[in-house]
Amino acid sequence: MNASQLILEPVDNHRLVNLCGLLDEHLRLIERRLAVQISNRGNQFKVTGKPKDRDAAVSVLEALYEESSNSMLDPQKVHLFLQESGIEAQLKEQVREQKGKSAGDISILAGRSLIKPRGQNQLNYLHGVLQNDISFGIGPAGTGKTFLAVACAVQALERDDVRRIILTRPAVEAGENLGFLPGDLSQKIDPYLRPLYDALYEMLGFEKVSKLIERNVIEVAPLAFMRGRSLNESFIILDEAQNTTQEQMKMFLTRIGFGSTAIVTGDITQIDLPGGRPSGLKHVINVLSKVKGISFTHFNSKDVVRHALVQRIVDAYEKND
């Protein structure tokens, strides 16, 4: 890749420290958001990347250097500047157009696995995830919703597009009373998130997943613990979303912060909410179906990639209902 040279003037060491941030955290943030590499010696900067990405990064650095003379910069201000300047949105739109042209070639490199979509709906699902910050995968078990969501999260983490993966789901028992579960919070919620763990182990291996969990790079939490948080630079997967209430779904979707991607998966035919409460997933389909930046992919029995009997079982239940 070619590089662009930038000299920021007038030379002011205090402004340069302000621009770069503690341990160059502001530069690293711009790198992640604009897909470039930035190095500097004093007021001389070198930006490496694709031409349009380089131009965008140079414009950001110049504008932030101007801003550094008037106020102290912090990661939140850099986030806001990238968002309000429209530069990041413009680059995303260019990426979407490019991906739209080559949608048939989509594949996900997640750890040691190269994953390609099976069938049109899986292709649409991946395309929606790559194009949008919030995506929904709705359909019966065995259609690959959760597995593909985890694959996208692992790829984003390994590319440094995000800093962490957050796995969550409502802790609703599937028609059974499991009673008191011993152990700490993680041990209590782990059984509910087993499909997500299985996918992670397959892609990254048990030891690596365990280390990432220890370092909180992969975080596991019940949905109720999302309240009050703002999740920046994260890849968030909400599984079994048919068991969210309308209030929980709204709460979750409004946690999404700067540089984050969220995938919501669920099967509206398997709602286990007590007392016949309405599902937040069914409700959100009507509320957000036309909101720009959000994609919905609906799977059906033909998309099931498990044993052939599973497809016939799903069909039989649909006919009975």
C-alpha positions as CSV (number, residue, x, y, z in Angstrom):
1,M,0.0,0.0,0.0
2,N,1.1,3.6,-0.7
3,A,1.6,6.2,2.0
4,S,0.7,9.9,2.4
5,Q,3.0,12.3,4.1
6,L,1.6,15.0,6.4
7,I,3.4,17.9,8.2
8,L,1.4,19.6,10.8
9,E,2.2,23.2,11.4
10,P,2.9,25.3,13.4
11,V,5.0,23.0,15.5
12,D,3.6,22.8,19.0
13,N,4.6,19.9,21.2
14,H,1.7,20.3,23.6
15,R,-0.8,20.2,20.7
16,L,1.0,17.1,19.2
17,V,0.7,15.3,22.6
18,N,-3.0,16.3,22.7
19,L,-3.6,15.1,19.2
20,C,-1.9,11.7,19.7
21,G,-3.3,10.9,23.1
22,L,-1.9,8.8,25.9
23,L,0.3,6.1,24.4
24,D,-1.0,7.3,20.9
25,E,-4.5,6.0,21.7
26,H,-6.1,8.6,19.5
27,L,-4.0,7.6,16.5
28,R,-4.8,3.9,17.2
29,L,-8.5,4.8,17.3
30,I,-8.3,6.6,13.9
31,E,-6.4,3.6,12.5
32,R,-9.1,1.2,13.5
33,R,-12.0,3.3,12.3
34,L,-10.5,4.3,9.0
35,A,-8.5,1.1,8.2
36,V,-5.1,2.9,7.9
37,Q,-1.7,2.8,9.7
38,I,-0.3,6.0,11.2
39,S,3.2,6.7,12.3
40,N,4.9,9.9,13.2
41,R,8.1,11.6,14.2
42,G,7.3,14.9,15.8
43,N,5.0,16.8,13.5
44,Q,5.7,14.6,10.5
45,F,3.1,12.0,10.0
46,K,3.0,9.0,7.6
47,V,-0.4,7.4,6.7
48,T,-0.5,4.1,5.0
49,G,-3.6,2.5,3.4
50,K,-5.9,2.7,0.5
51,P,-6.0,6.1,-1.3
52,K,-9.5,7.1,-0.1
53,D,-8.8,5.8,3.5
54,R,-5.5,7.8,3.5
55,D,-7.2,11.0,2.4
56,A,-9.8,10.6,5.0
57,A,-7.3,10.0,7.8
58,V,-5.2,13.0,6.7
59,S,-8.3,15.3,6.8
60,V,-9.1,14.0,10.3
61,L,-5.6,14.6,11.6
62,E,-5.5,18.1,10.2
63,A,-8.9,18.9,11.7
64,L,-8.1,17.4,15.1
65,Y,-4.7,19.3,15.2
66,E,-6.7,22.5,14.6
67,E,-9.1,21.5,17.4
68,S,-6.2,20.6,19.8
69,S,-5.3,24.3,20.1
70,N,-8.7,25.0,21.7
71,S,-9.6,22.0,23.8
72,M,-8.2,18.8,25.4
73,L,-8.9,15.8,23.2
74,D,-10.0,12.4,24.5
75,P,-11.2,9.2,22.8
76,Q,-14.8,10.2,23.1
77,K,-14.2,13.5,21.3
78,V,-12.3,11.7,18.6
79,H,-15.2,9.3,18.2
80,L,-17.7,12.1,18.0
81,F,-15.5,14.0,15.5
82,L,-15.3,10.9,13.2
83,Q,-19.1,10.5,13.4
84,E,-20.1,14.1,13.0
85,S,-17.6,14.8,10.1
86,G,-19.4,12.2,8.0
87,I,-16.0,10.8,6.8
88,E,-16.5,7.4,8.4
89,A,-20.0,7.2,7.0
90,Q,-18.8,8.0,3.6
91,L,-16.2,5.3,3.7
92,K,-18.7,2.8,5.0
93,E,-21.0,3.6,2.0
94,Q,-18.1,3.0,-0.4
95,V,-17.4,-0.3,1.3
96,R,-21.1,-1.3,1.0
97,E,-21.1,-0.5,-2.7
98,Q,-18.0,-2.6,-3.2
99,K,-19.3,-5.5,-1.2
100,G,-22.7,-5.3,-3.0
101,K,-20.9,-5.9,-6.3
102,S,-19.1,-9.0,-5.1
103,A,-21.7,-10.4,-2.7
104,G,-21.4,-13.9,-4.2
105,D,-17.8,-14.0,-3.1
106,I,-18.4,-13.3,0.6
107,S,-16.5,-15.5,3.0
108,I,-15.5,-15.2,6.7
109,L,-12.0,-16.0,8.0
110,A,-12.5,-16.8,11.6
111,G,-9.5,-18.2,13.4
112,R,-8.6,-21.4,11.7
113,S,-11.9,-21.7,9.8
114,L,-12.8,-20.2,6.4
115,I,-16.6,-20.0,6.4
116,K,-18.7,-19.5,3.3
117,P,-22.5,-19.1,3.3
118,R,-24.7,-22.0,2.3
119,G,-27.7,-20.8,0.4
120,Q,-29.1,-17.4,-0.5
121,N,-30.4,-16.5,2.9
122,Q,-27.1,-17.1,4.6
123,L,-25.5,-15.0,1.9
124,N,-28.1,-12.2,2.5
125,Y,-27.4,-12.6,6.3
126,L,-23.6,-12.1,6.0
127,H,-24.1,-9.3,3.5
128,G,-26.4,-7.6,5.9
129,V,-23.9,-7.9,8.8
130,L,-21.1,-6.5,6.7
131,Q,-23.2,-3.6,5.5
132,N,-25.0,-2.6,8.8
133,D,-24.1,-1.9,12.4
134,I,-27.2,-3.8,13.7
135,S,-28.4,-7.0,12.0
136,F,-31.2,-9.5,12.8
137,G,-31.2,-13.2,11.9
138,I,-34.6,-14.7,12.5
139,G,-35.6,-18.3,11.9
140,P,-35.6,-21.9,13.1
141,A,-32.8,-23.8,14.8
142,G,-30.1,-25.2,12.5
143,T,-30.1,-22.4,10.0
144,G,-26.6,-21.1,11.0
145,K,-27.7,-17.8,12.6
146,T,-25.6,-18.1,15.7
147,F,-22.6,-19.8,14.1
148,L,-22.3,-17.2,11.4
149,A,-22.7,-14.4,14.0
150,V,-19.8,-15.8,16.0
151,A,-17.7,-16.1,12.9
152,C,-18.3,-12.5,12.0
153,A,-17.4,-11.5,15.6
154,V,-14.1,-13.5,15.6
155,Q,-13.1,-12.1,12.2
156,A,-13.7,-8.5,13.4
157,L,-11.7,-9.1,16.6
158,E,-8.8,-10.6,14.7
159,R,-8.8,-7.7,12.2
160,D,-8.8,-5.2,15.1
161,D,-12.1,-3.8,13.9
162,V,-13.3,-4.2,17.5
163,R,-11.6,-4.6,20.9
164,R,-13.9,-7.2,22.4
165,I,-16.7,-9.6,21.8
166,I,-19.7,-9.5,24.1
167,L,-22.1,-12.5,24.3
168,T,-25.4,-12.1,25.9
169,R,-28.9,-13.7,26.1
170,P,-32.0,-13.5,28.3
171,A,-31.8,-16.1,31.1
172,V,-35.1,-17.7,30.4
173,E,-35.5,-21.4,30.9
174,A,-36.8,-23.3,27.9
175,G,-40.0,-24.7,29.4
176,E,-38.2,-26.3,32.3
177,N,-37.7,-25.3,35.9
178,L,-33.9,-25.8,36.4
179,G,-34.0,-24.6,40.0
180,F,-31.1,-23.0,41.7
181,L,-27.8,-23.0,39.7
182,P,-24.7,-23.0,41.9
183,G,-21.5,-21.0,41.1
184,D,-20.6,-17.5,40.2
185,L,-22.3,-15.3,37.6
186,S,-20.3,-16.8,34.7
187,Q,-21.0,-20.3,35.8
188,K,-24.8,-19.6,36.1
189,I,-25.1,-18.1,32.7
190,D,-22.7,-20.4,30.8
191,P,-25.2,-23.2,30.2
192,Y,-27.5,-20.8,28.4
193,L,-24.7,-19.7,26.1
194,R,-23.3,-23.1,25.2
195,P,-24.0,-22.8,21.4
196,L,-22.0,-19.6,21.4
197,Y,-19.1,-21.2,23.2
198,D,-19.2,-24.3,20.9
199,A,-18.8,-22.0,17.9
200,L,-15.9,-20.1,19.5
201,Y,-14.1,-23.3,20.5
202,E,-14.4,-24.6,16.9
203,M,-12.9,-21.5,15.4
204,L,-10.3,-20.5,18.0
205,G,-9.7,-23.5,20.1
206,F,-10.4,-24.1,23.8
207,E,-7.2,-22.6,25.2
208,K,-7.3,-19.3,23.2
209,V,-11.0,-18.8,24.1
210,S,-10.2,-19.4,27.8
211,K,-7.4,-16.8,27.7
212,L,-9.6,-14.2,25.9
213,I,-12.3,-14.7,28.5
214,E,-9.8,-14.3,31.3
215,R,-8.6,-11.0,29.8
216,N,-12.2,-9.9,29.2
217,V,-11.6,-9.6,25.5
218,I,-14.6,-12.1,25.3
219,E,-17.2,-11.1,27.8
220,V,-20.2,-13.2,28.8
221,A,-23.1,-11.5,30.5
222,P,-26.9,-12.0,31.0
223,L,-29.0,-9.5,29.2
224,A,-30.1,-7.8,32.4
225,F,-26.5,-6.7,33.1
226,M,-26.4,-4.7,29.8
227,R,-28.6,-1.9,31.4
228,G,-26.8,1.4,31.9
229,R,-23.7,0.4,29.8
230,S,-22.5,2.0,26.6
231,L,-20.6,-0.5,24.5
232,N,-17.9,1.0,22.3
233,E,-15.7,-0.8,19.8
234,S,-17.4,-4.1,20.5
235,F,-19.0,-6.9,18.6
236,I,-22.2,-7.8,20.5
237,I,-24.3,-10.9,19.9
238,L,-27.7,-11.2,21.5
239,D,-28.8,-14.9,21.1
240,E,-32.3,-16.4,21.8
241,A,-33.7,-12.9,21.4
242,Q,-37.3,-14.3,21.1
243,N,-37.2,-14.4,24.9
244,T,-36.6,-10.7,25.4
245,T,-39.4,-8.5,26.5
246,Q,-40.1,-5.3,24.5
247,E,-38.4,-3.3,27.2
248,Q,-35.3,-5.5,27.2
249,M,-35.0,-5.3,23.4
250,K,-35.1,-1.5,23.4
251,M,-32.6,-1.4,26.3
252,F,-30.2,-3.7,24.4
253,L,-30.4,-1.8,21.1
254,T,-29.7,1.5,22.8
255,R,-26.5,0.2,24.4
256,I,-24.7,0.2,21.0
257,G,-21.8,2.7,21.1
258,F,-19.2,4.0,18.7
259,G,-17.5,1.5,16.4
260,S,-19.7,-1.3,17.5
261,T,-21.6,-4.0,15.6
262,A,-24.5,-6.0,17.0
263,I,-26.2,-9.2,15.8
264,V,-29.5,-10.3,17.2
265,T,-30.6,-13.9,16.6
266,G,-33.8,-15.7,17.5
267,D,-36.7,-18.0,16.5
268,I,-40.1,-16.4,17.0
269,T,-41.7,-19.9,17.0
270,Q,-39.9,-20.9,20.2
271,I,-40.9,-18.2,22.7
272,D,-40.5,-19.3,26.3
273,L,-41.4,-16.0,28.1
274,P,-43.5,-16.7,31.2
275,G,-47.1,-15.5,31.4
276,G,-47.6,-15.1,27.7
277,R,-45.7,-11.8,27.6
278,P,-45.2,-10.4,24.1
279,S,-41.8,-11.1,22.6
280,G,-39.4,-8.1,22.0
281,L,-38.1,-9.8,18.9
282,K,-41.6,-10.0,17.3
283,H,-42.2,-6.4,18.2
284,V,-39.0,-5.1,16.9
285,I,-39.6,-6.5,13.4
286,N,-42.5,-4.2,13.0
287,V,-40.9,-1.2,14.7
288,L,-37.5,-1.2,13.0
289,S,-38.0,-3.0,9.7
290,K,-37.6,0.2,7.7
291,V,-34.9,1.9,9.7
292,K,-31.8,2.6,7.7
293,G,-28.6,0.9,9.0
294,I,-30.5,-2.2,10.3
295,S,-30.9,-5.4,8.3
296,F,-33.3,-8.3,8.8
297,T,-32.8,-11.8,7.4
298,H,-35.6,-14.3,7.7
299,F,-34.6,-17.9,7.5
300,N,-37.0,-20.9,6.9
301,S,-36.9,-24.7,7.0
302,K,-35.1,-24.8,3.6
303,D,-32.1,-23.1,5.2
304,V,-31.6,-25.8,7.9
305,V,-28.1,-27.2,7.6
306,R,-28.5,-30.0,10.2
307,H,-29.8,-33.6,9.8
308,A,-32.4,-33.8,6.9
309,L,-35.0,-34.8,9.5
310,V,-34.7,-31.4,11.2
311,Q,-36.0,-29.6,8.1
312,R,-39.0,-32.0,8.0
313,I,-39.6,-31.5,11.7
314,V,-39.7,-27.7,11.3
315,D,-42.1,-28.0,8.4
316,A,-44.4,-30.3,10.3
317,Y,-44.6,-27.9,13.3
318,E,-45.2,-25.0,11.0
319,K,-48.1,-26.8,9.3
320,N,-49.5,-27.8,12.7
321,D,-49.4,-24.2,13.9
